[in-house]
Amino acid sequence: VVLPQLVASFGVGQAVNTSPDKSLIFIISAISLAISGFIWFFVKED
């Protein structure tokens, strides 16, 4: 559980550090939120 999170955090950190425009973090956040919201539509309660 921890290793994938560390790899993802490192990857996002590297992308933001190398990007001259720091608004990239907002784009990454928006995409992640949209994917999460979409996947929640498939959650069913029994």
Distance bins in CASP14 RR format, pairs under 12 A and 6 or more apart:
PFRMAT RR
TARGET T0000
AUTHOR 0000-0000-0000
RMODE 2
METHOD distances of the structure
MODEL  1
1 7 0 0 0 0 0 1 0 0 0 0 0
1 8 0 0 0 0 0 1 0 0 0 0 0
2 8 0 0 0 0 0 1 0 0 0 0 0
2 9 0 0 0 0 0 1 0 0 0 0 0
3 9 0 0 0 0 0 1 0 0 0 0 0
3 10 0 0 0 0 0 1 0 0 0 0 0
4 10 0 0 0 0 0 1 0 0 0 0 0
4 11 0 0 0 0 0 1 0 0 0 0 0
5 11 0 0 0 0 0 1 0 0 0 0 0
5 12 0 0 0 0 0 1 0 0 0 0 0
6 12 0 0 0 0 0 1 0 0 0 0 0
6 13 0 0 0 0 0 1 0 0 0 0 0
7 13 0 0 0 0 0 1 0 0 0 0 0
7 14 0 0 0 0 0 1 0 0 0 0 0
8 14 0 0 0 0 0 1 0 0 0 0 0
8 15 0 0 0 0 0 1 0 0 0 0 0
8 28 0 0 0 0 0 1 0 0 0 0 0
8 32 0 0 0 0 0 1 0 0 0 0 0
9 15 0 0 0 0 0 1 0 0 0 0 0
9 16 0 0 0 0 0 1 0 0 0 0 0
9 28 0 0 0 0 0 1 0 0 0 0 0
10 16 0 0 0 0 0 1 0 0 0 0 0
10 17 0 0 0 0 0 1 0 0 0 0 0
11 17 0 0 0 0 1 0 0 0 0 0 0
11 18 0 0 0 0 0 1 0 0 0 0 0
11 19 0 0 0 0 0 1 0 0 0 0 0
11 24 0 0 0 0 0 1 0 0 0 0 0
11 25 0 0 0 0 0 1 0 0 0 0 0
11 28 0 0 0 0 0 1 0 0 0 0 0
12 18 0 0 0 0 0 1 0 0 0 0 0
12 19 0 0 0 0 0 1 0 0 0 0 0
12 24 0 0 0 0 1 0 0 0 0 0 0
12 25 1 0 0 1 0 0 0 0 0 0 0
12 27 0 0 0 0 0 1 0 0 0 0 0
12 28 1 0 0 1 0 0 0 0 0 0 0
12 29 0 0 0 0 1 0 0 0 0 0 0
12 31 0 0 0 0 0 1 0 0 0 0 0
12 32 0 0 0 0 1 0 0 0 0 0 0
13 19 0 0 0 0 1 0 0 0 0 0 0
13 22 0 0 0 0 0 1 0 0 0 0 0
13 24 0 0 0 0 1 0 0 0 0 0 0
13 25 0 0 0 0 1 0 0 0 0 0 0
13 28 0 0 0 0 1 0 0 0 0 0 0
14 24 0 0 0 0 0 1 0 0 0 0 0
14 28 0 0 0 0 0 1 0 0 0 0 0
15 21 0 0 0 0 0 1 0 0 0 0 0
15 22 0 0 0 0 0 1 0 0 0 0 0
15 24 1 0 0 1 0 0 0 0 0 0 0
15 25 0 0 0 0 1 0 0 0 0 0 0
15 27 0 0 0 0 0 1 0 0 0 0 0
15 28 1 0 0 1 0 0 0 0 0 0 0
16 22 1 0 0 1 0 0 0 0 0 0 0
16 23 0 0 0 0 1 0 0 0 0 0 0
16 24 1 0 1 0 0 0 0 0 0 0 0
16 25 1 0 1 0 0 0 0 0 0 0 0
16 26 0 0 0 0 0 1 0 0 0 0 0
16 27 0 0 0 0 0 1 0 0 0 0 0
16 28 1 0 0 1 0 0 0 0 0 0 0
16 29 0 0 0 0 0 1 0 0 0 0 0
17 24 0 0 0 0 1 0 0 0 0 0 0
17 25 0 0 0 0 0 1 0 0 0 0 0
18 24 0 0 0 0 1 0 0 0 0 0 0
19 25 0 0 0 0 1 0 0 0 0 0 0
19 26 0 0 0 0 0 1 0 0 0 0 0
19 27 0 0 0 0 1 0 0 0 0 0 0
19 28 0 0 0 0 0 1 0 0 0 0 0
21 27 0 0 0 0 1 0 0 0 0 0 0
22 28 0 0 0 0 0 1 0 0 0 0 0
23 29 0 0 0 0 0 1 0 0 0 0 0
23 30 0 0 0 0 0 1 0 0 0 0 0
24 30 0 0 0 0 0 1 0 0 0 0 0
24 31 0 0 0 0 0 1 0 0 0 0 0
25 31 0 0 0 0 0 1 0 0 0 0 0
25 32 0 0 0 0 0 1 0 0 0 0 0
26 32 0 0 0 0 0 1 0 0 0 0 0
26 33 0 0 0 0 0 1 0 0 0 0 0
27 33 0 0 0 0 0 1 0 0 0 0 0
27 34 0 0 0 0 0 1 0 0 0 0 0
28 34 0 0 0 0 0 1 0 0 0 0 0
28 35 0 0 0 0 0 1 0 0 0 0 0
29 35 0 0 0 0 0 1 0 0 0 0 0
29 36 0 0 0 0 0 1 0 0 0 0 0
30 36 0 0 0 0 0 1 0 0 0 0 0
30 37 0 0 0 0 0 1 0 0 0 0 0
31 37 0 0 0 0 0 1 0 0 0 0 0
31 38 0 0 0 0 0 1 0 0 0 0 0
32 38 0 0 0 0 0 1 0 0 0 0 0
32 39 0 0 0 0 0 1 0 0 0 0 0
33 39 0 0 0 0 0 1 0 0 0 0 0
33 40 0 0 0 0 0 1 0 0 0 0 0
34 40 0 0 0 0 0 1 0 0 0 0 0
34 41 0 0 0 0 0 1 0 0 0 0 0
35 41 0 0 0 0 0 1 0 0 0 0 0
35 42 0 0 0 0 0 1 0 0 0 0 0
36 42 0 0 0 0 0 1 0 0 0 0 0
36 43 0 0 0 0 0 1 0 0 0 0 0
37 43 0 0 0 0 1 0 0 0 0 0 0
END
